Amino acid sequence: MNLRTLMLGASTAALLCGFAHAETLTIATVNNGDMIRMQGLTDDFTTKNPDIQVEWVTLEENVLRERVTTDIATKGGQYDIVTIGNYEVPIWAKQGWLVALDGLGDDYDVDDLLPAIRGGLSLDGKLYAAPFYGESAMIMYRKDLFEKAGLTMPDSPTWEFIGEAARKITDRDADVNGICLRGKAGWGENMAFLTALDNSFGGRWFDENWQPQFDQPEWKASLQFYVDMMKDAGPQGASSNGFNENLTLFQQGKCGMWIDATVAASFVSNPNDSTVADKVGYAIFPDTGNGNHGHWLWSWNLAVPASSTKAEAAQKFISWATDKAYTELVASKEGWANVPPGTRTSLYKNAEYQKAAPFAAPTLAAMDAADITKPSVKPVPYTGGQFVAIPEFQSLGTTVGQLFSAVLAGQSSVDDALAQAQTIAVREMTRAGYIK
């Protein structure tokens, strides 16, 4: 064997050794537009970090929650990075299920994170997840349809106005539904909207003594209003529609109004995807005159399970995906209107973003209006806007969501669903020790 052969063999061995030591991060994420966009930009990260490879597990929202919760609670170690909400973060951090993010790097500007978002992801002053995007909820509506109907969206619309407008702009012959709202069962699907709706009607999940409130007039009023309006002005099969389904309907011009997460604004206003991109207006989440605009505040965040053996590499990826440089990367590829919103103060001071995103100011106004420490106009023993920040809510919220989705599908009545929800909630809260 000559010297050249020996040198080539050594080089090959070194190369193979390098590949053998490359770490692969398995990331579980939700199948929404911002996350899919991030996957398309992953080469930027792997080019800068050739010793780290990335494997994506992309799931529908309800499935993601179920699989990630099971894996992290059992310490399964299936994922190195998980996409979770600000509901899970403080609860799971307290359980010791998440790694504190103290390895994001010296250039990572934690203080630039919006205070409300950062506060929801911290425990005892430590950050346990980094926000990829944040959101409240608002009205997205067709300005052309409003003009045609002789309607003007108020600065602070009431539900009474929204109901009247939805019915007025419905045009079944033209396949235009006056309003599209979530109906798919799930604590983070239909119950996110319906909890915010009930909050805006002055209702609450529990009173100060943790007694469920589904037998109270606010829930009756809010659920009946929702079901009647959707029957008169909503799309067929609405009980199967979640965020993504309603997004598609709106982009196709089949919704006069859509009340949902503010993050949707960049998608409905993108001319590459939306047939009504130049016709969209925005307004704050409705109330009943009581000043409560749903108090929806959510963020999708990246966190490292305590069961992962690759925490250092995982934090490198999280830093890349949630810092200011990533925002600039998206802007350079797809324009400022498409950058992930709702996480950093600096974004809303950015003149280029303000110019490119007509929804920037309404989004920030909606987020500023949300106060998850006071989700209802009545006193409550919990925090959370469109959710209740207790571990039991994940299961209970989904069960109640199934009852309410069945009403929308015509399989049950409002009164029966509320009675069943009350019975189930009392039983579960008693079993969990909240009710003595």
N, C-alpha and C positions, 0 to 999 in steps of 0.2 A: 504493500500500500504506500503510495507516494505522499509527499507533504500536502499537495493540493487536495487530494482526496480526504486526508485527515482534517484539513481546514474546512472543507465543505461540510464534512460530517459534523464537525463541532458547531458550525454556524446553524445547520439544520436542527441540531439538538437544542441549541440555545433558543431558536425560534419556536420550536415545539414546546419547550419549557415555558416560554413567555405565554403561549396560548393556554397552556395547562394551568397557569396561575392567574389567568384573567377571571375576574369574578363576574358572575351573571346575577343581575338583580331581577327578581320577579315582582312586577308591579301590578296590583289589582286596581282597576279604575272603572269609572262609569262611562257609558257610551254616549256622552253628549258632545256637542260640537267643539268646545274648548279643549277637552281632553283628547279628542281625535286629532285636532290640530297639533297638539303637543307631540303626539306620537309621530306625526309627519316631520317634526323638527328634531327628532332624537339624534340624528346623525351629528348635529352640532355638538351634542354632549359627548358622544362616543369618540368623535374626532379629538376632542380636547382631553378625553380620558380613555385612551386606547386599552387600558387594563381593566375596563369595566364594560360589560355587555348588558343589554337590557332586553328583557322578555316581558311582553305585555299580556295581561289577562283582562279583556274588556267585556264588561257585563252590563245588562240592563239594571236599572237602579235598584229595584226590589231584590233581584238576585244577588247583586253585589253586596248589599247590606247583610243578607242572610249568610252568604258564604264567608265574608270577612268576619262577621260576628262569631260564627262557629269556630273558625280557625283561630282567632285571637283568644277566645275564651278557653279553648282546649290546648292552647300553646302548640298548635299544630306545626307552625313554622313554614307554612306553604308560601307565604308572601314576605318579601323584604321591605316593601313599601305598600301602604294601603291608602286608598282614597276614602276619607270619612268626613262626616259633617261636624259642625260645632256642637251638635247634640252629643255625639259620642266622646269627643276629646276629653272634657273634664271628668266624665264618669270613668272612662277607661284609664286615664292617667292616675286617678285615685286608686284604681284597682291594681296599679303596677303593671298594666298591660302594654304601655307605650314607653319608648325611649325619649328622654329629655333631649331636645335638639340644641346641644351646646357645641356642635361641630359644623356649623353652617359657614364658617370662615370669617375672617376679619373684615371683608368687604361687604358682608351681608348687613344691610341697614335695617335692623329690627325696629328701630324707633320710627321708621317711616311707615310701618304698618298702621292702618287706621285703628285708633284706640279701641273701638267697640269690637272689631274683629280680633285684634290681638288679645284682648281681655278674655274672650270666649275660648281661646286656645291655650290659656295659661293656667297653671296651678302652682300656688306658692311662689309666684314670680318667675317660674320657668316655662319656656315655650315647649309644648309637646306636639305641635303640628304646625306646619307652615301653610298659609292660605294660597291656593292657586287662583281662586277668584271668590269674590264676595257678592252678596246680592240682598236686596229687599224685594218687594213686589210692587208692581204698578200696573196701570191700565195702558195697553197698547191698542190704538184704535185707528180706523180708516178715516182719514180726514175727508176724503172724497165722498164717502157714504154719509157722513155727518152733514156735509154741505148740501148734498142732494136732498136729505130729509129735513133740512132747515134747522139743524141742531148745532149747538155750540157747547163744547165740553167745558164745564165750569173749572175754575182753579182748584176747588175742593169739592168734587162731585159726591153726592149722596147715593146710597143704594137705590133709593126711589127713582132718581134720575136714570141710573144705569139700567134698571129694569124697563123703564119706559123707552129708553133709547134702543135697547136690544130688540125689543118687539117691533119698534118702528123701522129699523133698518134691515130686519129679516126679509129676505126675498127667496123663497123656496124655489121659484121657477128659475132663478139665476144661480141656484146652488150657493147662496150666501146666507150663512147663519149669523144672527145678530150678535151672538156671543159664544165663545168657546172657553170652557172651564174644565179643570181636572175632574175625572170621574173614576179613574182606575184606583182600585183599592190598595191602600198602603199607608203607613204612618207618615211617610215622606212624599206620598203622591196625593190622593184626594184629601187626606186628613191635614196635610200642610195647608191647602187652600181653605178647607172647611173650618179649621181651627182659627185661622186668621179672620175668616168671615165672621165666625161667632164672636171673636174678640171685638170686631168692629161693630157688632150689634150689642155690645155691652155684656156678653156672656163670658163664661169661664169653664174650665174642665172640672175644677174642684173648688170648694169654699175653703175658708181658713182652717177647717178641721178635717180636710181631705175627703169631704163628702162629695161624691160625684154629682154633677149638676145637669144631667141630661133630662131631668124631669122639670126643669125650670123654663119659664116662658122665652128666654133669649134663645135657647137651642131650638125650641119649637119654631120660633119666628125665623131664625136664620136658615135652618134646614128646609123649611117649607118654601121660603123665598127662593132658595137655590133650585129646588126641584121644579117649582112652577116656572121659573124663568128658563131653565134648561129645556123644559118640555115645550115651551112656546117659541124659544129663540135659539136653542142649542142644536148641535149636529146629531144625526142618528148615531146610535152606538156609543154615546158619550161615556157610558159606564166603563168602557175599555180604553178611554183616552187619558194619557198622562202628559207630561211635559212635551216629550218628543212628538207625540201624535198631534197635539194641538199646534205645535210649532209648524209642522208640515201643512196643516190645514190653513193656518194664517198665511204662510208663505205662498200658498196656492190661491190666495184670494177668497177663501171660503169662510172667513170669520170677519165680522164687522168690528168686534172687540175681543181682546184676549187679556185676561187679568192673571198675571203669573210673574215669575222671577224676572227681575230687571236685567239679568244676564242675557235674556232672549233678545234684547233690543238690537244687539249687533248682528244677529242672524236675520231678523225681520227687515232690517234696513240695508242688508247686503244685496246689491243688484244682481250678483252672480247666483244667488240662491232664491231670492224673494221676488215674486212677480208684482208685489205692491210696495217695493222698497222706498219709492219716492212719495208714498201716500200715507205714511205712518205718523201719528201724533202720540204724545205721551202725557199721562196725568197720574196724580197720586192715587194710591189705593183708596177706594171709597170708604165712607163712614156713614153713620146714621145721624150725624149732627153732634156726636159726642166727642169728636176729636181723635178717636182711636182709628188709625189708618192701617189696621191689621197687625202692625208691629212685627212684621216678618223680617227676620235677619238670619241669613244663612251664609255659610261659606263651605266650599269643597276644599279639603285640605289634604296634604300629604303627610303621613306619619310613619314611623318605624315601629313595628311590633317588637315587644321585648323578646320574642322568640326568634327573631332574626339574628344570624351570626355575622351579618354583613353591615352592621350599623354605620361604620365609617364611610363605606362606599355609598350607602343609601343616603346619608346626609349630604354627600357631594351632589348626588342627583337632585335632591330636594332643593338645595341651594340654587342649582342651575335653573330649575323649573319655576322658582318663585321669586327670584331677585329682579332688580331693575333691568339688568342686561337682557333677560328673557323677554321682557316687555318690548325692548328696543328691537330684539330679533324678530318678533312677530310683526312689529310695525314695518320693519324693512322688507319683510316678505309679503305681507297681506294688508298693510295700511294700519294707521293708528286706530281706526274705528273697530278693528277686530282684536285688539289686545285684551287680555283678561282683565275685567273691571273689578272694582270694589275692594281692593286690598291695600293700596298704597296712597298716602296723602299726596305724594309728588305727582301722581298721574293726573289728579284733578286740578293741579296747578299748571299742568303742561299745556301751553297754548296750542300746540299742534293737535293734541287730543281733543281739546275743547272745540277746535275748528272742525275736526273730522267727525266728531261724534255728537250729533244733536241731542242724544239721550244722556249725555254726561251729567248735565245739571239736574235733570229729573231723577236720575239714578242716585246721585249724592243726596238729593232732598229726601228721597224715600228712605235711604239708609239712616239719615240723620233723624227722621221722624220715628224710627223704630226704637222702642225702649223695652228690651226683653226683661228688664228687672220689674217692669209693671205692664205685663201683657194684657191685662184687662182693666176696665174702669173700676171694677170691684176688687177688693183685696184678695190676694191669693198667696198660698204658702210656697209657690214655686216660681222659677224663672223660665224664660223661653217665650218666643213669639208665636210661631206656627207649630211649636211642639212644647211638651212639658218635660223639663230637664230632670227626669227621674229614670232609673234603669227600666222600670216596668212599662214605660210608655211605648217602647218599641213593639212589644207584643200586644199590649192593650190597644194602642193606636191602630194597628193593622186589623185587629178583630173588629173594632168599631168601624173602620174604613170599609170592611167587607159588608157590614150591615147597611151602611149608607150608600154604597155602590149599588146594592140590590134594590134600594128604593129608586134610584135613578134609572135602573133597568126595568122598573115596573113590576118587580117581584115581591115588593113589600110596601107597606105604607110608612109615612113619616112617623106616625104615632107608635106603630109596632116597633120600628127600628130604634126609636128613642127609648122605649120601654125596655127593650132587650139590652141596649147599650148601658142603661142605668143598672140593670140587674147584674150584668157581667162586670161592670166597673166596681160596684159595691163589693162583689165577691172577691175580685182580684186585689182590691185595696185592703180588704179585711185580711185576706190570706197573707199579704205582704207586710202586714203589721201597721199600716198607716191609720186604719180605723180600729179603735179598741172596742 
